[in-house]
Amino acid sequence: MKKSLLFLFGIAANVLFAQNELPQDAFIKPLKIPTVFAGTFGELRSNHFHSGLDIKTQHRTGLEVVASASGCVSRIKVSHYGYGKALYITHPNGYTTVYGHLSKYGPAIEAYVKQKQYEAENYEVELFPNPDELVVAQGDLVAYSGNTGGSGGPHLHFEIRDKNERPLNAQLFGIQAPDHRDPILKDLVVYTLSDSSHVNQSQKRQELRFTKQPDGTFLAEKIRAYGQIGFALGTIDQQDGANNSNGIYSIETSFNGEKYLEVKMDQFSFAETRYLNRMIDYELYEGDRKRVQKLFIERNNPLSIFTYEKNKGVIDLTQNGNASVYTIKVKDIQGNTSTLVVPITIAKEPILTPKEIKTTPYFVEADTYKNFEVGDWEVFIPEGAFYDDYYLDITANTDALHLDEDLIPVHKYIRLAYDVSAFAVQDREKLYIGRVNYRGLLRYEGARLENDHLTASINALGDFKVGIDTKPPKIQSLDFSDGKWISNLNEINFKIIDEDTGIKSYRATINGKFALMEYEYKKNQLTYSFGDGISVSGAHEFKLIVTDNVGNSTTFEATFYRK
């Protein structure tokens, strides 16, 4: 069976189905339980679009995950963050399926991974097996569901990617959940997009009310507007089995019956996913936690999810006195639809509330770089760090820097540098740059020393401060103490915490040999399994060294006995 799979894989590795001919029977669902989604493809997340389907696992871990189609394991990645334990299977039709947040792999794959981890003496590994090393058939057990990495709870993250590693909407391949519910409309916002335009005699962003009509459609309050305007909509979708706030599939807008914009969540590339921050109203989300997506395309927005546009989705109102209608249709992938109608009267009127224009000495253009020196700080802003031109509010007070507010999206990393020449040489290695959170506490951002400067790269604006960390991490054994017999334990666990700069690395040995520890950062916990078999009966010397991000370290040593 495996030889025939390899033959098929070899002759068809570069074959892809055209997107309008997506195979509906090539993939099976990866879990044996009823499919319920905790998250859907293209869902709006912090700084990115969700690239797969989050499939609920009934609040459990350890459910069997099967290969959605026959193929070869092409990549395995074990990480503390992100997808945690992830598995990639490439199939003869050219697609790749991805399985994330796993608790462990199937027996053959698990043995392969453990061997490579011990060879690398590292828990985090990224592996690319040869096509003939780990061959699987559709329905084979390949892993067990879990909660590893950046998961907020037990579930399986599942993706289908094309040969260029672009994620595709797996629901288009028939991996669906029962859905008879229309998308939910939450927020409607209108914007003025030129110097002379106005809505209800104002140039400021306005949130509009809307109500459900007897026919099931939604009607917004009437507006009086002139010039170029655009709308944004906050919307979610829910399926039959759960009330999670999932993403929608498509939005189509029209003006007086003419189509103006279409957004479809069929596919995207990872290179463009951060442009989500350009599409949403970032200020509204950070300020009021309302996530709305703009239904017009601004400069520096290359997103491929816009499948149709007229005039970039911008409505140009110049026929004074005319009554017009703007319509938004939101659909899920199974065709359930919600429709919102906005009545508009075109009226050129005096502007009573103009836009506020803020000016500061620190002007940044989106298509150029800038380097500002403020007190003992340097702020280097690369070309393309911002989507628009901005006046930034920047102030410095000795070791503190105010870099505007986190209401402007940052697309590329900004480099901060602080002059530490006034510090004693022995103290400099303990310094770090931290972000000041809402409670006034510092969150580590970076601690790279370059000559007499402490540097860090940041991807959001806000308040920053130089901190010093001289406290080593804390290690607490949860299962045993020095000199104890632990023959009844299958594993040993440790809690590790660093209050200031966080954990950078850890290393354990038993009798001087590397011992693989799994790190669950959400629980601040390290775990060693005796199933790895590096210890035998008798006395064993255990040693664990934990190091934080500025080099402080703590060592735990103990002798344990097993038989």
N, C-alpha and C positions, 0 to 999 in steps of 0.2 A: 504493500500500500504506500509506504513512504517513498519507494523508488519511483512509483508512478506519479506521486505528487511532485517530486523533484523534477521529473521530466516535463510535466505540465508547467511548473513554475519557470523552468528554463526557457521554454519556447514562447511563453506569453508574458514575460516580466514587463515588457514595454507596451503592452496593449492596454488601452483605456477606453472605456465606453464614453461616447459623447454625452454631454450633460443632459441632453434631451432624451437620452436612451439609457437612463440609469437603471441598472439591474434591480428588479424588485424581488428576486428570489435568490440572490447570491449570498445574502447575509441572514443569519438567524440572530435572535436576541441573545445577549451574552449571559443572561441570568435565567434560571428555570422557574422563577416566581413571576406573578403578574407584573407587567410593566407599569410603573408609576413614576412620573418625572418630578424630581426636585429642582431641576433646571433644564432649560432648553437651549438649542443652538442659537448663537447670536445675541443672547441675553446681555443686557447692559450691565457690566461689572465695573469695579474700580479700575480705571486705566486700560480696560480691554473688553473685547467682546468674548463671551463664553464660547469656547471652540468645540463643545461637544454636548452630549446629553448626560445629565446627572440622573442616574436611575436609583430610586430608593431601594434599600435592602431591609426594610421592615425593622429599622432601628437596630439591626444586628450586624456583626462582622463575621467573617468566616464562611459566607455563602459561596458555593462553587461558581466560578466564572469559567465559561467555556469559550473556545475559539468560535468567533462568529462566522468564519469561513476557513477553508483549508489554506495552508500556506507555511511560511517559514518565519520563525522568530528572528527579526532583523535588528532589533534594538531593545536593550533593557536599561532602564535608568533607575537608580536608587538614590534618593535625595531626602534631606531633612525637610525640605519645603516643597512648594509646587505640587506636583502629582505624587509625591512620596515614592512609593514603589510602583513603577509603571512598566508596562509591557507593550511592545509594538510587534505586530504580525503583518508581514507583507504577503499579499495574495497573488495568484497567477493572473488575475485581471488587472493588476497594476495598482490597486488600492491598498492602503494600509489601515488596519484597525488598531486603536489605542485603548488601553485599559489602565485606569489610574486609581490611586489611593488604595492599593491592594495591601492586604495584611501579610500575605506571603504568596509565593509562586507554586505552581504544580510541582510534584516531586522531582522530575528530571530537570526542570528549569531552576528550581530552588537549589539543587545540588550544584548546578553549573554556576549560579550566582555566588553561592557561599565559597566555592573554590576560588573564584576570581577576587572576591573580597579579601580572602586570606592572602592571596598572592600579592594584592595591592596594599595589604594591611590598612584597609580603609573601609568604613561602612558605605560611604558614598562612592558609587561607581557608575560609569556609563559604558555599556558593552555593546559590541556589534558582532554577533555571532556570524560565522560563515553560513551560507544558505543550507548546507547539509548537516549542520550541527543540531538544530532544534526544529524538526519538522513536525507539524501538527495537522490533524484532520478536523474538519468542521465538527463541532460538538465535543471535542476533546477538552478535558479539564486542563486549564492552563494557569489558574490562579485562584485565590480566595479573596473575597471582598473585604475591605477594611476601612480605615479612617486615617491613613498615613498622609504625611505632607500637610498642605494647607487646607485640608478638608475641614469643614465646620461641623461634621457629623458623619456617621457611617453612610456611605453610598458608593456606587461605582460610576466613575467618570468614563464615558465611552465616546470614541471618535471614529469617524471614517475620513481618511485623507487621500488626496490624489497623489500622483507620482511626483509632483512638485512640492509635496508636504503642505499643501493648502487644505485646511479643514473644510469638510463639506457637511451639509445638514443631513445627519443620519436618518431623519424622518423621511427624506426623499427616497430612501432605499427600503422603506416599509417598516423601519423600527419605530413603531408608534404606540401611543397609549390611547385608550378610549377618550373621546373628547366631543361633548355636545354643548360646550359652553362658549358663548361669545366672548371676545376680548373685552377687558375692562378699561374704560376711559377714566383717567384720574385727573389730569391737569391740562388746561389749554392756555397757551401764552401767545401774545402778539407783540411784534417788535416793529419799530420804525427803522428803515434801512437807508435813508438818505437824509441830507441836511434839511430838506424842505418837507419831508413826510411827517404825518402826525396821525394819531388815533385818539379819538375823543379829545382833541385839542392838546394832546400830550405827546411828547417824544420819548417818554420812558417806557420800559417794559411793563406790560399790564397782563394780569391773570384774568381770564374771562370765565364767567359762570356758564354752566349749561345744564339742561334738564332733559330727562327721558320723556319721549312723546308716546302717545297711545299706540303708534305703529311700531314702536321699538327703536326708532332712531333717536338721536340726541340733537337738541336745538340749543345753540349758544345765544347769549345775549347779543342784540344787534349793536354793531359799532358804526361810528361815523369816521371815515378815514380818507386820507389823501396821500398820493405819492407811493413810493415803494415800501411795501410792508411784507412781513413774513410771519409764519406761525410755528409753534412748537407744541408737541403733544407728549404727555406722560401717559403711558399705557402698558398694561401687563396682560398676560394670558394665563388661564388656569385650565387644567384638564379635569376629567371626572373624578379621579381618585385622590386628589389632594388640593389644598388651598395655597400652595406655594406661588409666589409672585414670579412667574416665568416670563420669558421673552415672547414677543409676537413674531409672526412670520413676515407679513408684508403690510405696508402702508401706501395708499395711493391717494393723491390729492387732485382736485380739479377746481377750476374757476369758471363759473358760468357754463358748466358742462364740458369744458375743454381740459384734458389731462395736463397736469403741470409737473408732477413728480411721482416717482415710484421707487420704493425701497423694498428689497427682497433679501431675506436671510438665507441665501442658497449656499454661499461660500465666501471666504475672504482669505487673506494671507496674514501670517503673523507679522510681517513687516509693516502692515497698515493698521494693526489692531489698536495701537495707542491713539490713533486719530479719532477714536471714539470721543476723546475729550474736546475735539473740535466740533463734533456733531451735536453733543449735548450742550445745554446751558450750564457750564461748569460752575459759574458763580451761584446760580440758583441751587444747584445741588450741594455745594459746600456750605452755603449760607442757610438754606432751609430744608436740605435733604430731599428736595423734589427733583427727580431725574426725568427731564423732558428732552426729547430729541427734536432738533430743529428740522423743519420741513422745507428748508432752503439751503443751498450750498454756498458757503462763504469761501473766500480765498484760502489757500493752503488746506484744502480738504479734498484729498485724492481718493476717498473711499470708493471701493468698487461695488458696494452694496446698493448704490444708486443706479438703477437699471433703466431709468428714463428721466429726462428733465427737460423742461421748457423754461427758458429764462432763469435757470438755476433754481426754479421753484419760487422765485420772487414774484409777488403780485404787484403790478404797476397800475395804480388807480389815478387816472387823470380826467375821466369823463365826469365832470362835476354834476351832481344831482342824480346820477344813475344809481339804481338799486342793483346789487350784485349778490352772488352766492358763492361761498367757498366751501368745498365739501372734502371731508377726510373719511376714507374707508380703511378700516383696520381688519386684517384677516389672520386667522391661524392657518396652519398647514392643511387642516381638514375642511377649510372653507367657511367656518363660522365667522360671521362678519358683524362689526359694529360701525355705524355710520354717524358722523357728526357734521351738522350743517351750521355755517356761520353766515348770517345775513349781514350785508355791508351796504351802507349808504355812502356814496362817494361825495365828499363835501370838503372843499378847500376853506378852512376857517383859521382864525387867529390861533397861534400856538401859545397856550397859557402856561404850559409846563415844559420848558425846553430841556434838552439833555444837559447834564452837568459835565463840564470838561475840566479835568484835573491836570495841572501842570506841575512838574518838579524838575530839578536839575538833571534827572536821570532818565533820558529818553532813549528807548530801545526800538529799533526797527526790526521787523521780523526777518528780513533777508540780509542782515549784516550782524557782525559780532561787536560786542562792546566789552571794555574792561574798565571797571570803576574802582577807584581807591577811596575808601571811606574810613578815616581813622587808621587803625592798625589792620584793617581788613582789605582784601582785594576780592572783587566779584567779577569772574570771567563768564560772560554769556555768549555761547557760540551762536553762529548763524543758524537760524531755524529753531532756536529754543522756544520761541513764541510763535503763535499763529498770526497775531496782529501786532501793530505798533502800539507801544504803551509808554506812558510816563510812570516810572516806578518810584515808590516812596521808600527810600533807603536811608537809614540812620545808624550810627554806631556809637556805643558808649563803652569804652575800653574793651572788655572781652565779650560784649554782647552786640549782636547785629540784628537789626530789624530790616528784613527784605520783603517789604510790602506785606500783603496778606494772601493766604492760600485761597484766593478767589479768581486767580488768573491761571489757566492751565499751562504747564511746562512740558514741552515735547522732548527736548534733549537736556541732558544733565548740565547743570550749572556748577562751576567750580568755585568753591570758597577757599580762601587762604588767609591765615591769621599769622601775624608776625610774633614769633615766640622768642626773639632774641633777648628779651628781658628776663626770661626764665632760666634758672640754673640748668646746666646741661643734663644732670641726672634726673631732673623733673620732666623734661620735655617728652620722654618716651611714655609717660603716664597721662599725657594730655590727650583730649579728644574734642571734636566738635559735635555738639548735640543739638537736636531740635527741641525747643521748649514747647511742651504740650499744654493742653488747656488747664492742667493742674499745676503748671509751673515747673514740672519735672523735665529732666533732660532725657531724650532718647538718642542713643548713639547713631551718628551718621558717618563718621570717618575719623581716622587718626593717622594719616600718612604724613611723615616728616620729609620735607624737601628743603634742604639747606636750613634756613632759619624760619621756615614757614610750616605751619600745620595746615593740612588741606583735607577737604572732603568734597564729594560730588553729591549734589542734591537734585531731586526731580519734582520738588514742590516748594513754593514760596512760604515764608513765615518768619518766625523768630528763632535765632540760633545763638549759642553761647559756648564758650570754651569751658570744658570741665576737666577735672583731674580725678583719676581713678587709681587709688592705691590699695583698694580692698581686693583680696583674692576671691575666687569663686568659693561657694560652699558645697561640700559633698556630704550627703547623708545616706548611710546604708539602711535600706528598708527591710533587710532579711536576716542579717547576721552581724556578729561582732567578732573581734579577734579571738582566735582559739576555739571557735565553735564547730561542732559537727553539723553538717548540712546535707546529709545523705538523702533526706526526704525532699529536697528542693530540686525542681527541674530547671529553675532559673534563679538568678539573683538580680536585684533591682537597686538602683541608686537614684536619689533626687539630687540634681545639680542646679545651682542657681547662681547667677551673677547679677547683682542689683544695678550696676552702673552701665557697663558697656556690653554686657551679654557674652555668651559662650562663643568662643572661636573654634576651639578644638578640644579633643579628649583622646586619650589612649590608655588602654588597659592591657596588662600582661598577667599570665598565670605561669608561675615558675619560669619567668623570663621570656615566654613566648607570647606573641600577639594574641589577644582575645577579642573577638568581634563583639562590640557593644552596639545595640540598636538605640538610636536617640529619638525619643518622642518629645519634640520641643513644646508641644501644647501642654504636656504634663510635667515638663522639666525632668524627664526620667530617662535613665540609661538601663538597658536590660542585656544580660548575658545569658544565653541558653546553654545548658550542659549537653544538649543534643549535638553541639558542634564537636564534642568528643576529644577536646585537646587535653582534658584532665582525666587521670585515672585515680584509683583508690589510694588513700594515704593523705599526707599533709601537703598543702598547696599554698604557695605564696602569691597572694593577689596584690596587684598594684594598679592604681588608677590615677592618672594625671589629667587635670582639667585646667584649661588656660582661657583667659578672657581676651577681649579684642585689643588690649594695650599690653599684654604680656604677663599680667599677674597670673600665677598658677598655684594650685593646691594639689597635694598628693595624699591619697588615702592608701594605706597599706595594712594588710591583715593576713593572718594565717587561718585557713579553714581546713576541715577534714571531711573526707568522703570515703565511703566504702561500697 
